[in-house]
Amino acid sequence: MGVETRIRTGRPEFDGLFPLVRSILDRAALELVIDAQHIRGCRTGDARSIWIRDFSDMLRALRHVEPDVTSAVQHFADTQAASGRIFDSVTTFPERPPSERENWTKYVRVPVEADVEYRFVKAAYLAWQATGDDEWARRLLPSLERAMRYVTGHPWYWDRQRGLVKRPYTIDTWDFAYTAGRHGWLQFQVTDDTYWGCMHGDSSGYVEAFGLMARLHRRLGDARIAARWDAEAATLRAAMNRACWNGRFYTHFVKITPVEVPGVDEGEQLSLSNPMAINRGAADHSQAAAILREYQRRRAEGRAFAEWFSIDPPFPDGVFGDPRLVKGAYVNGGIMPLVGGELARAAFEHGFEQYGIDILRRYYALASERGESFLWYFPDGRPSTVEASTSPEATPADGWGSSAMAWALVEGLAGVVDGGRLFDAVRLSPRWEAAGVNDAEVGVGYAASGAGLEYQYRRRPGLITIDVRKPDGDSADVDWRVLLPHGCRNVAARCDGRSLPVATLQVEASLYAAFASRLNGETHVELKLGGEA
């Protein structure tokens, strides 16, 4: 029997958050049968189909509860074009009833999107971590390589002059382009009139994907190819930061084709991929802190019930071709739990622990009231509706945003990060001190393999103890980053009675104890605290 993913602290906003997200993911579950093969995934919040872009992010939480994390990834690989292109989505259900009744198998690729292939790599990597299936990953590697080369070699998606990913002028990572009124509705196609540019979220996504390719190759035995992917990630990161960073956050769209959108200050537009750039490793700490402070500043302005803007300020009403895309609706300034979850995860990692905790508490209060979570909300707190959206549905089972919140809870606050696969290399960063939690019991497991890790955290005057175990008895390398009390001047670490060398790391105003140990089944760690306030 595997490890159940759970948080037990006596605080409902922490203990209840993961079960709440699990119930949302259960409602979002979708199974398709194609060519006699069962494909398990999660539907997007606004359509009854599996989109690799949503699914790849949902896997950050879904893999803790869903035994089948590979069939959807494998299907996108099996239907890959010879060029390397990956489909966006697949469904066997009518998507726009009653006008559409056909239950044929339907695949979609939106030409204006440049993000699909990096999401494919991310999904494959997360599924591999959860299953530990090296042979499956090895068989998949050629598909992953083709996907990466498709983007970096395609004239629609790669700008050779800047060394950046490019796309038509969309709202962040979304799938319809600005046409200056030249098209009658939403424009999903590339045409002679397309306005081109570089949206930072595409490049940050490929920075992460290139790094994941390096990790996979290194783990599977090819250090030479791994080094090449690491170098490509570093080159892209540098180019992105030169072109897109404006000193406070990443500029929404760096234009290649000159165009001005009347009625919006594009230089002030803060778009949803900013916190993602932090979590993908594209932003350094100073950039991460600047982005987090920018969101805090905009929250303080009080223009919305939450600062989790899809984009702020929004574009004028209807300029992307649909009159329902008014300011504050959907991806034109709607409030998205997805953004909040990414912000919380980034906050925990960069010394803004109280901000991360505040986001988790606010989301729990929002979603637990009725057990519902929507893809987006209006700034006044009203949830999305079919009538107000460009999408065929607006269900209260948003797996994308809810899973981001669960990810922030598990990896951010509880601090369990799988740095290898099956938790054989773990970074353990319990941050319960920031929440005022003195006793916590945490389990994090993968439903596909049963692998997992459990720990008990105890905080007493002058002492922190942490008992960690892997119920399967396997060993793991543990990289410890334990949040210390404010004012702690020194710390001594012991592991199973033996002293360990320990350093203290300052992250903004937060202090962490940093050390390493080897976990062989179970271990007991003590941190003796000196001079705590």
C-alpha positions in Angstrom: 0.0 0.0 0.0 1.4 3.4 -1.0 1.7 6.6 1.0 -1.5 8.7 1.2 -0.9 12.4 0.4 -2.1 14.2 3.5 -1.5 17.2 5.7 -2.4 17.1 9.4 -1.8 20.2 11.5 -5.1 20.9 13.3 -5.7 23.9 11.0 -8.6 23.4 8.6 -7.2 25.7 5.9 -4.2 23.4 5.6 -5.6 20.0 6.5 -8.7 20.5 4.3 -7.1 22.0 1.2 -5.7 18.8 -0.4 -8.9 16.8 0.1 -10.8 19.7 -1.4 -8.6 19.8 -4.4 -8.8 16.0 -4.7 -12.6 16.2 -4.9 -12.3 18.9 -7.6 -9.9 16.7 -9.6 -12.2 13.7 -9.2 -15.0 15.7 -10.8 -12.7 16.9 -13.6 -11.6 13.3 -14.4 -12.1 12.3 -18.0 -11.7 9.0 -19.7 -11.6 8.5 -23.4 -11.6 5.3 -25.5 -9.7 5.7 -28.7 -8.6 2.8 -30.9 -9.7 0.5 -28.1 -7.2 2.2 -25.7 -8.4 3.8 -22.5 -6.9 7.2 -22.0 -7.2 8.8 -18.5 -6.8 12.5 -17.9 -8.6 15.6 -16.6 -10.9 17.8 -18.6 -10.3 21.5 -18.8 -12.6 23.8 -16.8 -14.3 25.1 -19.9 -14.4 22.1 -22.3 -15.0 18.3 -22.1 -11.6 17.4 -23.6 -8.0 16.7 -22.5 -5.7 19.5 -23.3 -2.0 18.8 -22.8 -1.4 22.4 -21.7 -3.8 22.1 -18.7 -3.1 18.5 -18.0 0.7 19.0 -17.7 0.1 21.5 -14.9 -2.6 19.5 -13.3 -0.2 16.5 -13.0 1.7 18.4 -10.3 -1.2 17.4 -7.9 -3.0 14.7 -9.9 -0.1 12.3 -9.7 -0.6 12.1 -6.0 -4.1 10.6 -6.4 -4.4 9.2 -9.9 -2.8 5.8 -10.7 -2.8 6.3 -14.5 -0.5 9.3 -15.3 1.0 7.9 -18.5 -1.9 7.0 -20.9 -2.7 10.6 -21.9 1.0 11.5 -22.3 1.5 8.4 -24.4 -1.5 9.2 -26.6 -0.1 12.7 -27.4 3.2 11.1 -28.3 1.5 8.4 -30.4 -0.4 11.1 -32.4 2.7 13.3 -32.8 3.3 14.5 -36.4 6.5 13.5 -38.2 7.6 17.2 -37.9 7.4 16.9 -34.1 4.2 18.9 -33.7 2.0 17.9 -30.7 -1.8 18.2 -30.7 -3.3 20.6 -28.2 -6.3 18.5 -27.2 -8.4 15.5 -27.9 -12.0 14.5 -27.2 -14.7 12.1 -28.2 -17.5 14.2 -26.8 -19.6 16.9 -28.5 -18.1 20.2 -27.2 -20.8 22.7 -28.2 -24.2 21.0 -27.6 -26.9 21.3 -28.8 -25.5 22.7 -32.1 -22.8 20.0 -32.1 -24.0 16.4 -31.5 -21.3 14.4 -33.2 -19.2 12.2 -30.8 -16.4 11.7 -33.3 -12.8 11.6 -32.2 -11.5 15.1 -32.6 -8.0 16.5 -32.3 -7.1 20.2 -32.1 -3.9 22.2 -32.7 -4.2 26.0 -32.4 -1.6 27.5 -34.8 -1.1 30.7 -32.8 0.1 28.8 -29.8 3.8 28.2 -29.2 3.6 26.5 -25.8 2.2 23.1 -26.6 5.5 21.2 -27.0 7.1 22.4 -23.7 4.0 21.3 -21.9 4.3 17.8 -23.5 7.8 17.5 -22.1 6.7 18.7 -18.6 3.8 16.2 -18.5 6.2 13.3 -19.5 8.7 14.3 -16.9 6.1 14.5 -14.1 4.6 11.1 -15.1 8.1 9.6 -15.1 8.8 10.9 -11.6 5.6 9.3 -10.4 6.0 5.9 -12.1 9.8 5.6 -11.9 9.5 3.8 -15.3 12.9 4.5 -16.9 12.2 2.3 -19.9 9.0 4.2 -20.7 10.9 7.5 -20.5 13.7 6.1 -22.6 11.2 5.1 -25.3 9.5 8.5 -25.2 12.8 10.5 -25.5 12.8 10.6 -29.3 9.3 12.1 -29.3 10.4 14.7 -26.7 13.5 15.5 -28.8 11.4 15.9 -32.0 8.9 18.2 -30.1 11.7 20.5 -29.0 13.3 20.7 -32.4 9.9 21.4 -34.0 9.6 24.6 -32.0 13.3 25.7 -32.3 13.3 25.1 -36.1 9.8 26.4 -37.1 9.6 29.9 -38.6 6.3 30.5 -36.8 7.7 29.7 -33.4 11.4 30.6 -33.3 12.9 34.1 -33.8 16.5 33.5 -34.8 17.6 37.1 -34.5 16.6 37.3 -30.8 17.1 33.7 -29.9 13.6 33.6 -28.4 10.3 31.7 -28.9 7.8 33.8 -30.9 4.1 33.7 -31.6 1.2 35.9 -32.9 0.0 38.7 -30.5 -2.1 36.8 -28.0 -3.1 37.5 -24.4 -0.2 35.7 -22.7 -0.3 32.0 -23.4 -3.9 31.9 -24.7 -5.0 30.8 -28.1 -6.4 33.7 -30.0 -4.6 36.6 -31.7 -5.1 40.3 -32.0 -6.1 41.3 -35.5 -6.9 45.1 -35.2 -10.4 44.3 -36.4 -9.4 42.4 -39.5 -11.1 39.2 -38.4 -14.7 38.7 -37.5 -14.3 36.7 -34.4 -11.5 35.0 -32.4 -8.5 34.4 -34.6 -6.7 31.1 -34.1 -4.9 31.1 -37.5 -1.6 32.5 -38.7 -2.2 34.8 -41.7 -0.4 37.4 -43.8 -1.7 40.1 -41.4 -0.4 38.4 -38.2 1.3 40.7 -35.7 4.4 38.8 -34.4 6.3 39.1 -31.2 7.8 37.3 -28.2 5.6 36.4 -25.2 7.8 35.8 -22.2 5.9 32.8 -21.0 6.8 30.7 -24.0 10.5 31.2 -23.5 10.3 30.5 -19.8 8.4 27.3 -20.5 11.1 26.2 -22.9 13.8 27.2 -20.4 12.2 24.7 -18.0 11.6 22.1 -20.7 15.2 22.2 -21.9 16.3 21.7 -18.3 14.0 18.7 -17.9 15.4 17.2 -21.0 18.8 17.5 -19.5 17.7 15.8 -16.3 16.1 13.0 -18.2 19.1 12.4 -20.4 21.5 12.6 -17.4 19.4 10.1 -15.4 19.1 7.8 -18.3 22.8 7.8 -18.9 23.7 10.3 -21.6 25.7 13.1 -19.9 26.8 14.6 -23.2 23.3 15.3 -24.5 22.3 16.5 -21.0 25.0 19.1 -21.1 23.8 20.3 -24.5 20.3 20.8 -23.2 21.6 22.6 -20.1 23.5 24.9 -22.3 20.5 25.6 -24.5 18.4 26.4 -21.4 21.1 28.9 -20.2 21.3 30.6 -23.5 17.5 30.9 -23.8 17.2 32.2 -20.2 19.8 34.9 -20.9 18.1 36.0 -24.1 14.7 36.1 -22.4 15.9 38.2 -19.6 17.7 40.6 -21.9 14.6 41.1 -24.1 11.6 40.8 -21.8 12.6 42.0 -18.3 11.5 45.6 -17.6 13.0 46.0 -14.1 9.7 45.1 -12.2 8.3 42.1 -14.2 8.4 40.5 -17.6 6.9 42.7 -20.4 3.8 41.0 -21.7 4.7 41.1 -25.4 7.9 42.2 -27.0 6.8 43.1 -30.5 8.4 42.1 -33.8 5.6 43.5 -36.0 4.9 47.2 -34.9 1.4 47.6 -33.7 -0.3 49.7 -31.0 -3.5 48.7 -29.3 -5.5 51.8 -28.5 -6.8 52.3 -25.0 -4.3 50.2 -22.9 -0.9 50.9 -21.4 0.9 47.9 -22.6 4.0 48.7 -20.6 2.1 48.2 -17.4 0.5 44.9 -18.3 1.3 42.2 -15.8 0.4 38.9 -17.3 -0.2 35.5 -15.9 3.1 33.9 -16.9 5.1 36.1 -14.6 4.9 33.9 -11.5 5.4 30.9 -13.7 8.7 32.3 -14.9 9.8 32.1 -11.3 8.7 28.5 -10.8 10.2 27.5 -14.1 13.7 28.8 -13.1 13.8 31.6 -15.7 13.9 34.4 -13.1 16.6 34.8 -10.5 15.9 35.7 -6.9 16.0 39.4 -7.3 13.6 39.2 -10.3 11.3 36.8 -8.3 11.2 39.2 -5.4 10.4 42.1 -7.7 7.5 40.2 -9.3 6.1 39.2 -6.0 6.2 42.7 -4.7 4.4 43.9 -7.8 1.6 41.6 -7.2 1.4 42.6 -3.6 1.3 46.3 -4.6 -1.5 45.7 -7.0 -3.4 43.8 -4.3 -3.1 46.7 -2.0 -4.8 48.9 -4.6 -8.0 47.0 -4.0 -9.3 46.9 -7.5 -10.2 43.2 -7.3 -11.1 40.6 -4.6 -7.7 38.9 -5.4 -4.6 40.0 -7.3 -4.5 36.8 -9.4 -5.0 38.7 -12.6 -4.8 36.9 -16.0 -3.6 40.3 -17.2 -3.6 43.7 -15.6 -4.5 46.2 -16.9 -6.8 44.4 -19.3 -7.3 45.2 -23.0 -10.3 47.3 -24.1 -13.6 45.5 -24.4 -13.9 43.2 -27.5 -10.6 44.1 -29.2 -9.7 40.4 -29.6 -12.9 39.9 -31.7 -15.5 38.6 -29.2 -17.7 41.2 -27.4 -17.8 39.0 -24.3 -14.1 39.6 -23.8 -14.7 42.7 -21.7 -12.3 44.0 -19.1 -12.2 41.6 -16.2 -13.6 38.6 -18.1 -11.8 35.4 -18.7 -8.2 35.9 -19.8 -8.8 39.6 -20.3 -8.3 40.5 -16.6 -10.2 37.8 -15.0 -9.0 36.5 -11.6 -7.5 33.0 -11.9 -6.7 30.6 -9.1 -4.0 29.2 -11.4 -2.1 32.5 -11.0 -2.7 32.5 -7.3 -1.3 28.9 -6.9 1.8 29.8 -9.0 2.3 33.0 -6.9 2.0 31.0 -3.7 4.6 28.4 -4.8 7.0 31.2 -5.8 6.4 33.1 -2.6 7.4 30.1 -0.5 10.6 29.6 -2.5 11.8 33.2 -2.3 11.3 34.3 1.3 7.7 35.5 1.1 6.3 32.7 3.2 3.6 34.8 4.8 2.3 35.8 1.4 2.2 32.2 0.3 0.3 31.2 3.4 -2.1 34.1 2.9 -2.9 33.0 -0.7 -3.6 29.4 0.4 -5.9 30.7 3.2 -7.8 32.9 0.8 -8.2 30.2 -1.8 -9.4 27.7 0.8 -12.0 30.2 2.0 -13.2 30.8 -1.6 -13.4 27.2 -2.7 -14.5 25.5 0.5 -17.6 27.6 0.9 -19.4 25.5 -1.7 -16.8 23.0 -2.7 -16.4 24.7 -6.0 -13.5 26.3 -8.0 -13.8 28.1 -11.3 -11.1 28.7 -13.9 -11.7 32.4 -13.5 -13.7 35.0 -11.6 -14.7 38.5 -12.3 -12.7 41.1 -10.2 -15.8 41.6 -7.9 -15.8 37.9 -7.0 -18.5 36.6 -9.3 -17.6 33.2 -10.9 -17.4 32.7 -14.6 -20.5 31.7 -16.6 -21.1 30.2 -20.0 -22.8 33.4 -21.1 -19.8 35.6 -20.1 -17.1 33.3 -21.5 -15.9 32.5 -25.0 -15.8 28.8 -23.9 -18.6 26.2 -24.4 -18.7 25.4 -20.6 -17.8 27.0 -17.3 -17.8 24.2 -14.8 -17.1 24.6 -11.0 -14.4 21.9 -11.2 -11.3 23.8 -12.2 -8.5 21.3 -12.0 -5.9 23.7 -13.4 -6.1 26.3 -10.6 -6.9 24.0 -7.8 -4.0 21.7 -8.6 -1.7 24.7 -8.6 -2.9 25.6 -5.0 -2.3 22.0 -3.9 1.2 22.1 -5.5 2.0 25.2 -3.5 0.8 23.5 -0.3 2.7 20.2 -0.8 6.0 21.6 -2.2 5.9 25.1 -0.8 4.5 25.0 2.8 5.0 21.3 3.6 8.2 21.6 1.5 8.4 18.1 -0.1 10.1 18.4 -3.5 11.0 15.3 -5.5 14.4 16.1 -7.1 14.7 12.7 -8.8 12.1 10.1 -9.2 10.1 8.1 -6.7 11.5 10.4 -4.0 15.0 9.0 -4.3 16.4 12.5 -4.1 14.4 14.9 -2.0 14.6 18.6 -1.0 12.8 18.9 2.3 11.9 22.4 3.3 9.2 22.4 6.0 8.0 26.0 6.5 5.5 25.4 9.3 7.3 28.1 11.4 5.8 30.7 9.2 2.3 29.4 9.8 2.7 29.1 13.5 2.3 25.4 13.3 4.2 23.4 16.0 3.0 19.9 15.1 2.6 18.6 11.6 2.2 15.2 10.0 2.8 15.1 6.3 2.6 12.3 3.7 3.3 12.8 0.0 2.9 9.8 -2.3 2.4 8.8 -5.9 -0.7 6.7 -6.7 0.9 5.2 -9.8 3.8 3.5 -7.9 3.0 3.7 -4.2 6.3 5.5 -3.6 6.2 8.2 -1.0 7.7 10.0 1.9 6.3 10.8 5.3 7.5 13.1 8.1 6.5 14.3 11.5 7.5 17.9 12.4 7.7 19.0 16.1 8.6 22.5 17.2 9.4 23.2 20.9 11.3 26.0 22.6 14.8 25.8 21.4 14.3 22.7 19.3 12.9 21.4 16.0 12.6 17.6 15.5 11.7 15.9 12.2 11.2 12.2 11.8 11.3 11.1 8.2 10.6 7.7 6.6 10.1 6.0 3.3 7.6 3.2 4.0 9.0 1.2 1.1 12.4 1.1 2.9 14.2 2.6 0.0 17.0 5.1 0.5 17.1 8.8 -0.6 19.4 11.7 -0.6 17.9 14.5 1.4 18.8 18.2 0.8 17.4 20.0 3.9 16.2 23.6 4.0 14.4 24.1 7.3 12.8 27.4 8.0 14.1 28.8 11.4 12.4 31.1 13.9 12.9 34.8 13.5 15.9 35.9 15.4 17.6 32.5 15.6 21.3 33.2 15.8 22.8 29.7 15.5 21.7 26.2 14.9 23.2 22.7 15.5 22.0 19.7 13.5 22.0 16.0 14.5 20.8 13.1 12.4 20.3 9.8 14.2 22.5 11.0 17.0 25.4 12.1 14.8 26.3 15.8 14.3 26.0 17.2 10.8 27.6 20.3 9.3 24.9 22.9 8.9 24.9 26.3 7.3 22.3 29.1 7.5 20.9 30.7 4.4 19.2 34.1 4.3 16.3 34.4 1.8 14.9 37.9 2.1 14.1 38.2 5.8 13.8 34.4 6.3 16.5 32.2 7.7 16.9 28.5 6.7 19.1 25.7 8.1 20.8 24.0 5.2 22.4 20.5 5.5 22.4 17.1 3.8 21.7 13.6 5.0 21.1 10.1 3.7 17.8 8.5 4.4 17.8 4.7 4.7 14.2 3.8 5.4 13.8 6.3 8.3 15.8 9.0 10.1 15.5 11.3 13.1 16.7 14.9 12.8 17.2 17.4 15.6 17.8 21.1 15.2 18.9 22.9 18.4 18.1 26.6 18.1 20.2 29.3 19.7 19.1 32.8 20.5 15.6 32.6 19.0 13.4 35.7 19.5 
